[in-house]
């Protein structure tokens, strides 16, 4: 990593959810949050997300094709020439611990990845995850959401 800080890209939760449905979202709809790469609170929240990643994976296996009732999103690190951006992707399937879907964030500094590009993310690389369960009217996950919003 070239710099001491990682650029963390986190839209407000509602923006990330709406981006799944709304292709007209612009880069200005997302916030940039700068954190030190060794931010202890953020790393602990990532550990929490990883602790419960089996819940996310199992639900995706069961309900990933039911896009009317379930939305699965995960935040992970994308790297290009030493530059890192942490962005959200909407996921539809899982195969051998690899999540498959599309990017729902707009990169600010990365040039090779664009909104709605197909992505594959290893489960162990997930930094946070959210399940929108419309059947039970609940949201699961989102461990880093409040912390990062407070850093904006």
C-alpha positions as CSV (number, residue, x, y, z in Angstrom):
1,X,0.0,0.0,0.0
2,X,1.5,3.3,-1.0
3,X,0.0,5.5,1.6
4,X,-0.6,5.1,5.3
5,X,-4.4,5.6,4.8
6,X,-6.7,3.4,3.0
7,X,-9.6,5.2,1.2
8,X,-12.8,3.7,2.4
9,X,-15.8,4.2,0.2
10,X,-19.1,3.9,2.0
11,X,-22.3,5.4,0.8
12,X,-25.0,5.9,3.3
13,X,-26.7,2.6,3.7
14,X,-29.8,3.8,1.9
15,X,-27.6,5.0,-1.0
16,X,-26.0,1.5,-1.3
17,X,-29.4,-0.1,-1.3
18,X,-30.9,2.3,-3.8
19,X,-27.9,1.9,-6.1
20,X,-28.9,-1.7,-6.5
21,X,-32.1,-0.4,-8.1
22,X,-31.1,3.0,-9.5
23,X,-28.5,3.2,-12.2
24,X,-28.6,7.0,-12.1
25,X,-26.6,7.3,-8.9
26,X,-23.5,9.5,-9.3
27,X,-20.2,9.4,-7.5
28,X,-21.3,12.5,-5.5
29,X,-24.0,10.3,-3.8
30,X,-21.2,8.4,-2.0
31,X,-19.0,9.6,0.9
32,X,-15.3,9.1,1.2
33,X,-14.1,8.1,4.6
34,X,-10.3,8.1,5.3
35,X,-9.1,5.7,8.0
36,X,-5.7,4.6,9.0
37,X,-5.0,1.1,7.7
38,X,-4.6,0.0,11.3
39,X,-7.8,1.5,12.7
40,X,-8.5,-0.8,15.6
41,X,-12.3,-0.2,15.8
42,X,-12.8,-0.7,12.1
43,X,-10.7,-3.9,12.1
44,X,-12.7,-5.2,15.1
45,X,-15.9,-4.6,13.1
46,X,-14.5,-6.4,10.1
47,X,-13.7,-9.3,12.5
48,X,-17.3,-9.3,13.7
49,X,-18.6,-9.4,10.1
50,X,-16.3,-12.3,9.4
51,X,-17.4,-14.1,12.5
52,X,-21.0,-14.1,11.2
53,X,-20.1,-14.6,7.5
54,X,-21.5,-18.2,7.5
55,X,-25.0,-16.6,8.2
56,X,-24.6,-14.5,5.1
57,X,-23.3,-17.3,2.9
58,X,-26.0,-19.7,4.0
59,X,-28.8,-17.2,3.4
60,X,-27.3,-16.3,0.0
61,X,-27.3,-20.0,-1.0
62,X,-31.0,-20.3,0.0
63,X,-32.4,-17.0,-1.2
64,X,-29.9,-15.5,-3.7
65,X,-32.2,-16.1,-6.6
66,X,-35.2,-14.4,-4.8
67,X,-34.2,-10.8,-5.7
68,X,-37.8,-9.6,-5.1
69,X,-37.5,-10.5,-1.4
70,X,-33.8,-10.5,-0.6
71,X,-30.9,-8.2,-1.3
72,X,-27.3,-9.3,-0.4
73,X,-24.5,-6.8,-0.4
74,X,-21.0,-6.9,0.8
75,X,-18.1,-4.5,1.2
76,X,-14.6,-5.5,0.1
77,X,-11.3,-4.1,-0.9
78,X,-10.5,-3.5,-4.6
79,X,-6.9,-2.7,-5.5
80,X,-5.3,-1.2,-8.6
81,X,-1.5,-0.4,-8.7
82,X,-1.3,0.0,-4.9
83,X,-4.4,2.1,-4.6
84,X,-7.2,0.6,-2.5
85,X,-11.0,1.4,-2.5
86,X,-13.4,-0.4,-0.2
87,X,-16.7,-0.7,-2.1
88,X,-20.1,-2.4,-1.9
89,X,-21.2,-5.1,-4.3
90,X,-24.6,-6.7,-4.7
91,X,-24.3,-10.5,-4.7
92,X,-26.5,-13.2,-6.3
93,X,-24.7,-16.5,-5.9
94,X,-21.9,-18.3,-4.0
95,X,-19.8,-21.1,-5.4
96,X,-16.9,-22.7,-3.4
97,X,-16.7,-19.7,-1.0
98,X,-16.6,-17.2,-3.9
99,X,-19.4,-14.6,-4.0
100,X,-20.6,-13.5,-7.4
101,X,-22.4,-10.3,-8.3
102,X,-21.9,-6.8,-9.5
103,X,-20.3,-3.6,-8.1
104,X,-22.9,-1.1,-6.8
105,X,-20.4,1.6,-5.9
106,X,-18.6,4.1,-8.1
107,X,-14.8,4.0,-7.9
108,X,-13.2,7.4,-7.3
109,X,-9.5,6.5,-8.0
110,X,-9.6,3.1,-9.6
111,X,-9.9,3.2,-13.4
112,X,-10.3,-0.5,-14.3
113,X,-13.6,-1.2,-12.4
114,X,-16.9,0.6,-13.0
115,X,-20.4,0.6,-11.6
116,X,-22.2,-2.7,-12.4
117,X,-19.1,-4.5,-13.4
118,X,-19.2,-8.2,-12.6
119,X,-17.2,-9.1,-9.5
120,X,-16.1,-12.2,-7.6
121,X,-15.2,-11.9,-3.9
122,X,-13.8,-14.5,-1.7
123,X,-15.7,-14.9,1.6
124,X,-12.6,-14.3,3.6
125,X,-12.2,-10.9,1.9
126,X,-15.6,-9.5,3.0
127,X,-15.2,-6.5,5.3
128,X,-18.9,-6.1,6.0
129,X,-22.2,-7.5,4.7
130,X,-25.9,-6.7,4.8
131,X,-28.9,-8.8,4.0
132,X,-32.2,-7.0,3.3
133,X,-34.9,-9.5,4.1
134,X,-38.2,-8.2,2.9
135,X,-40.0,-11.4,3.9
136,X,-39.3,-10.9,7.6
137,X,-38.9,-7.1,7.3
138,X,-35.4,-7.0,8.7
139,X,-31.9,-6.0,8.0
140,X,-29.0,-8.2,9.1
141,X,-25.3,-7.3,9.3
142,X,-24.0,-3.8,8.6
143,X,-21.5,-3.9,11.4
144,X,-19.3,-1.0,10.3
145,X,-22.2,1.3,9.2
146,X,-22.6,3.5,12.2
147,X,-18.9,3.8,12.9
148,X,-18.1,4.9,9.3
149,X,-21.0,7.3,9.2
150,X,-19.6,9.0,12.3
151,X,-16.3,9.5,10.5
152,X,-17.8,11.4,7.6
